[in-house]
């Protein structure tokens, strides 16, 4: 564990105010900090905690409550099932000014081919490290960093017009932790000392997603309620440290077309020692479409202390710019302490919307033919619609109805011949 480098900024301030104090006052200061901010005593007992810090974007704006939302490239760190239902192909770039001098850079490319979703992503978290001796002389400098590469695939099972189906997805992650060299007691930099604490880890995520209608107050084919379930960061320990595994249940509801309300219920678990698992925590999110080119988001994360986030998405085709600000009362006392920005490029839907319109047109032509009594022609239209979209249930039902009408006509003709 990197105990040598990890420190809580507020605790550091308390220590500096009580210079000359010994172990007992220091312990009481820590106890006061824990009680004041309700700090989880098991926090920091796992490696690669950066995997639980979003790069930014809409997921960050909505308080990390994105497991059941999954409508842009932010899905990659929330629910790996999201790529199979992503509306458009997207390329997203992220920059996140996290706490203190910590920065996070990210990149995600996501594409959907029919029921198959594929995406690649990566992020890099880094912060400067400077070591001083007892005389305030600089002895060692460098950067502590964690790098993460993510490969994703998902599949939409049993999609239909009435039943949404079930989406399942998985991520494979390769993570590397880089620690700079540090000095010995005499102030001499020990070559290779950082490498002795650097580490490599392999993790997997798994996710499920489904949608249906619930208390829907508007007319739309899109389902207005979503549920997602994920298990993230599963893998063998790295240098005898457990990975930051967490199970999440996410819900999202759109009572009216412009609004989305979401909630994530997160349960971390330590696979090496379940008794050292971190506390349960919650995330809540809200998104509202103001105009076709402007969305507003807000979020609240309750994880050892409140984190309030507000964000805005501005769309200038093909660019979507998402900017958010977080007031983090759990790790800092300064009011302006977290800003992130996402530049997302909409690369089109591979013709899915145009194809859907053609299917609708064919279905309407079939209805018109059926109304004229031209049963064979309406069956031809509806069959063509099914050839384009095998999951368009109204066309299948129409064909069944038309075939039943033809059988009835044939039966009437047979009866007339007998008479």
Secondary structure, 3 states (H helix, E strand, C coil): CCCCCCCCHHHHHHHHHCCCCCHHHHHHHHHHHHHHHCCCCCCCCEECHHHHCCCCHHHHHCCCCCCCCCCCHHHHHCCHHHHHHCCCCEEEEEEEECCCCCEEEEEEEEEEECCEEEEEEEEEEEEEEEEECCCCCEEEEEEEEEEEEEEEEEEEECCCCCCCCEEEEEEEEEEEEECCCCECCCCCECCCCCCCCCEEEEEEEEEEEEEECCCCCCCCCCCCEEEEEEEEEECCCECCEEECCEEEEEEEECCCCCEEEEEEEEEECCCCCHHHCCCCEEEEEEEEEEECCEEEEEEEEECCCEEEEEEEEEEECCEEEEEEEEEECCCCCCCCCEEEEEEEEECCCCCHHHHHHHHHHHHHHHHHHHHHCCHHHHHHHHHHHHHHCCCCHHHHHHHHHHHHHHHHHHHHHHHHHHC
